[in-house]
């Protein structure tokens, strides 16, 4: 059943600050997804919690050389890379169109984790037309820029793998949607 | 889309994801969403149309202009001046506009962070607020018990720092308010006016009436380059009304460009000029005899003391023309008493002699009878505001240290805190007592306090250091725990009153919710007080103490907001010279300060020459960029785009002799061999050949700030020799010298202006 077996809730969780669960089980899930999706990434070993968390801070929160890879749509959809600009507006508009709104939390709702979870929701609720628009007109406008920046930041094996797998999932999803629209199956 | 397996995930993968709680439904979108409720109609309108407006107070600098913030869909879209404000109206400066960029800067400190690597390395783990405050409380308690209360020091600046200050005060340290703003900036001018006039004519604000002045004297003040909106407006209004302007500055600054008479003085000789002018107005009976007789004390001592300062002597010392100096003082005298002798603000220049320089300005103002006159020095108009008892913290029983860090400075007494240089020395040496823990709030100590190399060494000796910061500047980089502070747009502060020429009362209040896990400083202080088991800070939330403060003015937050966020009052800035009574003990202006004499300090200012540059060097001088505040705004997108880096102003003849061209990138090297980052040269006749100027605050060494990092040169990292003012311990900032390195080759600065024998030369070994 398509709606239950998607990986987007996992990917969403994995792009947040690493919880104990992600530290403990995340590498294994990445390795399994790698096998399923044939991404060709090297085996991700278990990573000590302190190292895992420090790496997350370095990559996504406040890192030397700026937050190297801010995980917010706004940063990539706005010429100068500010928070709460066009990318944020777009994300919030899509959520609104789906009849939902982000629960207020510490992270801006155009965080990649929100957007991946939103994709999962669209799949679960079969809002395929909205999903298509969200992917083409928003998420895939900035995810490749984010992904490239993440790759360039020399991430540890977990975030390297997470990046590759997220890219593969998004690419496969957009292909599926395209095929559906063009009648290819 | 057909209902077929998407991505063909294996059972093992699905089970592993399920074990993580991510395989099935977890509420809407993994529990991150809820059904929509918000009315989105306002966000459909373009620009700031349909925005919710909230009045507040700017904090892009310390001037506190009243503002209106426009918010749409929870997002700040625009900041304007509060139209009801009598000082700025709808206007804000470039920085005021750019508050939006501070709020939404991705380089903000977002979560409490704990250092993982070495201090300064920049390796962090995100921790919870609870863990962060536990760690801070544990270390405070441990250090206090082991080394005594004064082993704790708190460096602070601005409104956000005030609540934590209460904590340090309650812990019993004498080092609870070591404002770099005071000990590197306004201390000497504050002491001089407090001693002469009985009140602080220049501290955070300058109480002068430039809008109604017929003439204005600026000595080293760069109004228009340091932009404080109402102050600049008053200055411009005065000039627009025809006020004459005399500017004394080694650099052809923005006000020099508007001056009727510009005096390009030799750096370090301003007091010589002022004392000569004082002597001249006395000798030529240009002063207001009636005013002096009625309102001043110590005239005879003054007259005797300044007799030796002649125009011909000053011409040699100051490298100015006799005729120009004379024209200037005659011009000023012509317009007394409606004359602004501007007191200046940043006054920690040379250490010895800084209080005297501003005392001389105060004396000149008094001789011309400008005190209480239109266009002159004005009086404050107190605005009623209550004091909330629930903000206090009960002080723990503590013994004062046997030797205080304040002991050597007799006129620091009215002010809290210890000289920052004394704290750094005590941290380095353990004498007269050890300082082992620093808390920092609202100040980038490495870009503010001279000799940051010593500051870094001192930090390495600390048992613990923490800070509250909005951006990851150098202070954060060197801290053990970094707390994410809410910006001024996300928090309440206290009630603000302005007691200048157009008094008002207003309030800083949040216009949006704090982003990420940033917290308002009141919340942080309250939680820390609880963890330290201190009694006090008992208000539940900010609104409680603010309403208590407003009550005495017959207001509440709600009623103040109904009135447009600001209430104005009639001002009483002027006094009749026949009934003038200044708030000194005798009610008279002190032309000679006997309290100074009691401490073996000169009661009447004397000229103490600042040593001239050593051979091959020029004096390093600095000032402000009009679109930046301290080192705080260099990472701000809009402001960075306006003014991304500073330039080294080099005299054109000097440049010609050493082969420098406008736009060349060079390195500045100071007399101790410390080198700047690369900086572009501005070749100009608008600076004396014996000085090199750079804007303050650039050349960030924090790689966390992606726009500011390594852009331009830091003045502070070139100030490694400083002297302390003997009155209150301010650290000097104009006692360092630089030469130029281009393409790896050292270029000595040729001496194009002779140094008279009365001025000693700086000896490099002394630093």
Interface residues (C-beta under 8 A of the other chain):
Chain A: X1 X2 X4 X5 X6 X7 X8 X9 X10 X12 X13 X17 X21 X22 X25 X26 X28 X29 X32 X33 X35 X36 X37 X50 X53 X54 X56 X57 X58 X61 X62 X63 X64 X65 X66 X67 X70 X72 X74 X75 X80 X81 X82 X83 X84 X85 X88 X89 X92 X95 X96 X99 X100 X101 X102 X103 X104 X105 X106 X107 X108 X109 X113 X114 X117 X118 X120 X121 X123 X124 X128 X169 X172 X173 X176 X177 X180 X185
Chain B: X1 X2 X3 X4 X5 X6 X7 X8 X9 X10 X12 X13 X14 X16 X17 X19 X20 X21 X22 X23 X24 X25 X26 X28 X29 X30 X31 X32 X33 X34 X35 X36 X37 X38 X40 X43 X73 X75 X76 X101 X103 X104 X105 X106 X107 X109 X110 X111 X113 X116 X122 X123 X124 X125 X126 X472 X513 X515 X516 X517 X637 X641 X703 X704 X705 X706
